[in-house]
Amino acid sequence: MTEPSPTEHHHAHVVVHPVTSDGVGRQFRRVDILGTQVGKAYTLQDVTEFCRRAGLDTLDFEAYDLVQWIGGGPDVWEQMS
């Protein structure tokens, strides 16, 4: 399975992008909700908070039709070497 390009449309309500570095050593995953970038998640709790603020507080992170994890699932928070 190939990952969509950054410009490709996502069908999930929440898209969690691959881990990247902020340039000062902290790693995060960009989070989009309903097509809008909502912030940088440094932990799964950050994703949970973004979802809560968007009114998706009962979202099942394992429901792949609702949440798309690119570059690893909810347990991946560090770049692979």
C-alpha positions in Angstrom: 0.0 0.0 0.0 1.4 3.4 -0.9 0.9 6.5 1.1 -0.9 9.5 -0.5 1.1 12.4 -1.7 0.9 15.6 0.4 -1.4 17.2 -2.2 -3.7 14.1 -2.4 -7.2 14.4 -0.9 -7.7 12.3 2.3 -11.1 10.7 3.0 -10.6 10.3 6.8 -11.9 12.9 9.2 -8.5 13.0 11.0 -5.2 12.7 9.2 -2.0 12.2 11.3 1.0 12.8 9.2 4.5 11.2 9.6 6.9 12.2 12.3 9.0 15.1 11.5 11.4 17.4 13.4 10.7 21.0 14.4 14.4 21.9 13.8 15.3 22.1 17.5 15.2 18.4 18.2 11.5 18.0 19.1 9.6 15.5 16.9 5.9 15.9 16.1 3.2 14.7 13.8 1.1 17.3 11.9 -2.7 16.8 12.4 -5.4 17.7 10.0 -9.1 17.5 10.9 -11.7 17.7 8.1 -9.1 19.0 5.7 -7.7 21.8 7.9 -4.3 21.7 9.6 -5.0 22.0 13.4 -1.6 21.7 14.9 1.5 19.7 15.8 1.0 16.6 18.0 3.9 15.6 20.2 1.9 12.8 21.8 -1.3 10.8 21.3 -2.8 13.0 24.0 -2.3 16.0 21.7 -4.2 14.3 18.9 -7.0 13.5 21.4 -7.2 17.2 22.4 -7.3 18.4 18.8 -10.2 16.0 18.2 -12.0 17.1 21.4 -11.8 20.7 20.3 -13.2 19.8 16.9 -16.2 18.0 18.6 -14.8 14.5 17.8 -14.2 13.5 21.4 -15.6 10.0 21.0 -13.4 9.2 18.0 -12.0 5.6 17.7 -8.3 6.0 16.7 -8.4 2.4 15.3 -11.3 3.3 12.9 -9.3 3.6 9.7 -12.2 5.1 7.8 -12.2 8.0 10.3 -8.5 8.3 11.2 -5.7 8.0 8.8 -2.2 7.4 10.3 0.5 8.1 7.7 4.0 6.8 8.6 2.9 4.6 11.5 0.1 4.2 13.9 -0.8 5.8 17.2 2.2 4.3 18.9 4.8 6.0 16.5 6.2 9.3 17.8 9.8 9.1 16.8 11.4 9.1 13.4 12.9 5.8 12.3 16.6 6.0 11.5 
